[in-house]
Amino acid sequence: MRLAVLADVHGNLPALEAVLADLQQHDIDGIIVAGDLIGGGPQSVEVVRLLRSLGCRMIRGNNDDYFLTYDAGDAPEGWRTSYQWAVLRWSYHSLDRETLDFIASLPEQRVVALDSAEPIHVVHGSPASPSARLFPDRDPAKLHWFRKAGLLPPGHDPDRLNLALEKVKEPVLVCGHTHIPWAQEQDGRLALNPGAVCNPLDGDVRAQYALLTWQDNRWQVEHQAVDYDLGRIRAAFRESGLLAEGGAFAQACLLGIETGHNVAGHFLSHVYELATETGFEKHDVVPDTAWDRAVATFNWNEYERYRRK
């Protein structure tokens, strides 16, 4: 038995199509998608329709939840007006009711149990929260990428992975959210992140996923990465209107896709750093004046040199 494990598609249809084409080379019995289907890319509706047509086993991610909050009218007013949240607004208005209702119907986490294989617990961030992060605490090479992406502060040790494993009874834990692929076996249990279909953060611009194979009475993981046409996603950002209407954050999202780096995350860190210098206390909405200053002073060229053709 073999399952494909995907996460963080973020409305990137060309990347998803490349993964699905690659899966034709493998004899798979199903597809798991560990959240963040929509938002950040220009083709969320198309992505959800394609995944639904394949009968994928899916959960919601933290980014998916933003749209449900916005749709319910529970978001801060600044989400509806500020420069900072322009990408969310554009993305929300690109969705149809069927897609929103389907996202709302998805669980936050789920257990996948097939035939005689051991069950798999699927979360987006961690068992505690879709916004939390899990780290491969025994892999210094992988932790380097977490630090480079700004997901693990310099000098800080990661939370121990066994603390998360203790929160679930299943022997396998699948997560997403960090856009960095890893796997770690510990005390007879397996935890893994398949990496990101859209915008991996380990310097690789290819679309990433994992294969889980039930063999010798245990699940075995193989990480995969697939080239795809970056020109198609660039064109979709432009032609859809996302790049123009989404402003600097849309630019950062696209540049991240083109470089394999956490451009959007580093840009937001720069925004908050400048805003706090003027007395701003961090919360969901940065003043537009601080946003404009950050756009003008962010070192975009630092990432341009990594851009792939």
C-alpha positions in Angstrom: 0.0 0.0 0.0 1.2 3.5 -0.9 -0.1 6.9 -0.1 0.9 10.3 -1.4 1.2 13.0 1.2 0.8 16.7 0.2 0.7 19.9 2.1 0.5 23.7 1.5 -0.8 23.9 -2.1 -1.8 27.5 -1.6 -3.7 28.0 -4.8 -0.7 27.0 -7.0 -2.3 24.9 -9.8 0.8 24.4 -12.0 2.7 23.0 -9.0 -0.2 20.7 -8.0 -0.6 19.4 -11.6 3.1 18.6 -11.7 2.9 16.6 -8.5 -0.2 14.7 -9.8 1.6 13.9 -13.0 4.5 12.6 -11.1 2.2 10.4 -9.1 1.3 8.6 -12.3 4.7 6.9 -12.1 3.8 5.4 -8.7 1.1 2.9 -7.8 -0.7 4.9 -5.1 -3.8 4.0 -3.1 -4.8 7.5 -2.1 -3.8 11.1 -1.4 -3.6 12.9 1.9 -3.5 16.7 1.9 -2.4 18.2 5.2 -4.0 21.7 4.9 -3.5 25.1 3.4 -5.2 24.3 0.1 -6.1 28.0 -0.7 -4.7 31.5 -0.4 -1.3 32.9 -1.4 -1.6 31.8 -5.0 -4.0 32.8 -7.8 -5.9 29.5 -8.5 -7.5 28.4 -5.2 -10.8 27.4 -6.7 -9.1 25.3 -9.4 -6.9 23.6 -6.8 -9.8 22.6 -4.6 -11.9 21.3 -7.5 -9.0 19.1 -8.7 -8.3 17.7 -5.3 -11.9 17.0 -4.7 -12.2 15.2 -8.0 -9.5 12.8 -6.8 -11.2 11.9 -3.6 -8.2 13.2 -1.5 -8.3 12.9 2.3 -8.0 16.6 3.3 -7.9 18.8 6.4 -7.9 22.6 6.9 -4.8 24.6 7.5 -4.3 27.9 9.4 -4.4 29.8 6.1 -7.7 28.2 5.1 -9.1 29.3 8.4 -8.3 32.9 7.6 -10.9 32.8 4.9 -13.5 31.3 7.1 -12.9 34.0 9.7 -13.2 36.7 7.0 -16.3 35.1 5.5 -18.0 34.9 8.9 -17.5 38.6 9.5 -15.3 37.9 12.5 -12.1 39.4 11.1 -10.7 42.8 12.4 -11.8 45.7 10.4 -8.3 46.3 9.1 -8.4 43.0 7.2 -11.0 44.7 5.0 -9.1 47.9 4.4 -5.4 47.7 5.1 -2.6 47.2 2.6 -1.3 44.3 4.7 -4.3 42.1 4.0 -4.8 42.9 0.3 -3.9 39.4 -0.8 -6.4 37.9 1.5 -9.1 40.2 0.2 -8.3 39.5 -3.4 -8.1 35.8 -2.8 -11.4 35.8 -0.9 -13.3 37.5 -3.7 -11.8 35.0 -6.2 -13.5 32.1 -4.3 -17.0 30.8 -4.9 -19.5 29.7 -2.3 -19.0 26.0 -3.1 -15.3 26.3 -2.3 -15.8 28.2 0.9 -18.4 25.7 2.1 -16.2 22.8 1.3 -13.2 24.3 3.2 -15.5 24.9 6.1 -16.6 21.2 6.0 -13.0 19.9 6.4 -11.8 18.8 9.8 -8.8 20.5 11.5 -7.1 17.1 11.9 -8.1 13.6 11.0 -7.0 9.9 11.3 -6.4 7.9 8.1 -6.8 4.2 8.6 -6.6 1.8 5.6 -6.9 -2.0 5.6 -4.4 -3.6 7.9 -1.9 -0.7 7.9 -1.2 1.3 11.0 -3.4 4.5 11.2 -1.9 7.9 10.4 -2.8 11.1 12.3 -2.8 14.2 10.1 -2.5 17.7 11.3 -1.5 21.0 9.7 0.8 22.6 12.3 0.7 20.4 15.3 -1.8 18.4 17.3 -2.2 21.4 19.5 -2.8 24.1 16.8 -2.8 24.4 13.0 -0.6 27.5 13.5 2.0 25.7 15.7 5.3 24.3 14.3 6.9 20.9 14.6 10.6 20.5 14.3 12.9 17.5 13.5 14.9 18.1 16.7 17.5 15.4 15.9 18.5 16.8 12.4 20.8 19.8 12.5 20.9 20.1 8.7 17.1 20.5 8.6 17.1 22.9 11.5 19.5 25.1 9.5 16.7 25.7 7.0 14.2 26.5 9.8 16.6 29.1 11.1 17.3 30.5 7.6 13.5 30.8 7.0 13.1 32.7 10.3 10.9 29.9 11.8 13.4 29.1 14.6 15.2 32.0 16.3 19.0 31.9 16.3 20.3 30.3 19.5 16.9 28.7 20.4 16.5 25.0 20.6 13.3 23.5 19.0 10.6 22.1 21.1 11.1 18.4 21.5 9.2 16.4 18.9 8.2 13.7 21.4 6.0 16.2 23.2 3.8 16.4 20.1 4.0 12.6 19.5 2.7 12.1 23.0 -0.5 14.0 22.1 -1.6 11.4 19.6 -2.1 7.7 19.9 -1.4 6.8 16.3 2.1 5.6 15.4 2.5 8.1 12.5 2.0 11.8 12.6 1.9 13.9 9.4 2.1 17.7 9.5 2.6 20.6 7.2 2.7 24.4 7.7 6.5 25.0 7.8 7.1 24.3 4.1 10.2 22.3 5.0 10.4 18.5 4.3 11.6 16.2 7.0 11.0 12.9 8.7 12.1 11.5 12.1 11.6 8.1 13.6 11.5 8.0 17.4 10.7 5.2 19.8 9.0 3.2 17.1 7.0 6.1 15.8 7.3 8.2 12.7 6.7 12.0 12.2 7.0 13.7 8.9 6.4 16.8 6.9 6.2 16.3 3.1 7.4 19.8 2.4 5.3 22.2 0.4 3.7 21.9 -3.0 3.8 25.7 -3.2 6.9 27.7 -2.1 9.1 25.2 -0.2 11.5 27.1 2.2 14.6 24.9 1.9 16.0 26.7 -1.2 14.3 24.3 -3.6 11.7 25.7 -6.0 10.3 22.4 -7.1 7.0 21.1 -5.9 7.4 18.8 -2.9 5.5 15.9 -1.6 6.1 12.5 0.1 5.2 8.9 -0.4 4.3 6.7 2.5 4.6 3.0 1.8 3.4 0.2 4.0 6.2 -2.3 3.9 7.6 -4.8 6.4 4.7 -3.9 8.8 5.6 -0.2 9.1 5.2 3.0 7.1 8.3 4.1 5.2 8.7 7.6 3.8 10.3 8.9 0.7 10.4 12.6 -0.1 9.9 13.7 -3.7 10.5 17.0 -5.5 9.1 17.8 -9.0 10.1 20.5 -11.5 7.3 22.6 -12.9 6.9 25.6 -15.2 7.4 28.6 -13.0 6.4 30.7 -16.0 2.9 29.5 -15.7 2.5 30.6 -12.1 4.1 33.9 -12.8 1.6 34.5 -15.6 -1.3 33.4 -13.4 -0.2 36.0 -10.7 -0.2 38.7 -13.4 -3.2 37.7 -15.5 -5.5 37.0 -12.5 -4.9 40.5 -11.1 -3.4 39.1 -7.8 0.0 40.7 -8.4 -1.4 44.1 -9.1 -4.1 44.1 -6.4 -2.2 42.2 -3.8 0.6 44.7 -3.7 3.9 44.0 -1.9 2.7 40.9 -0.1 1.7 39.3 -3.4 5.1 40.3 -4.8 6.8 38.6 -1.8 4.7 35.5 -2.2 5.6 35.2 -5.9 9.3 35.9 -5.2 9.2 33.1 -2.6 7.9 30.7 -5.1 10.6 31.7 -7.5 13.4 31.4 -5.0 12.6 28.7 -2.5 13.0 31.2 0.4 10.7 32.7 3.0 10.4 36.1 1.3 6.9 36.7 2.6 7.9 35.8 6.2 11.0 37.9 6.1 9.1 40.8 4.6 6.5 40.7 7.4 9.3 40.6 10.0 10.7 43.7 8.5 7.3 45.3 8.5 6.8 44.6 12.2 10.3 45.7 13.1 9.8 49.1 11.5 6.3 49.5 13.0 7.5 48.7 16.5 10.2 51.4 16.2 7.4 53.9 16.0 5.6 52.6 19.0 3.3 50.2 17.3 2.3 47.1 19.4 2.1 44.0 17.3 -1.3 42.8 16.4 -3.1 41.8 13.2 -3.1 45.1 11.3 -0.1 47.3 10.7 -0.7 51.0 9.8 -0.5 51.6 6.1 2.2 54.3 6.7 4.4 51.7 8.3 3.6 49.2 5.6 4.7 51.7 2.9 7.9 52.4 4.6 8.7 48.7 4.9 8.0 48.2 1.2 10.4 51.0 0.3 13.2 49.8 2.6 12.9 46.0 2.3 16.0 44.4 0.6 14.2 42.8 -2.3 17.5 42.4 -4.2 18.7 40.0 -1.5 16.2 37.4 -2.9 16.2 38.4 -6.6 19.6 36.7 -7.0 18.0 33.3 -6.1 15.2 33.7 -8.7 14.9 30.7 -11.0 14.0 31.0 -14.6 
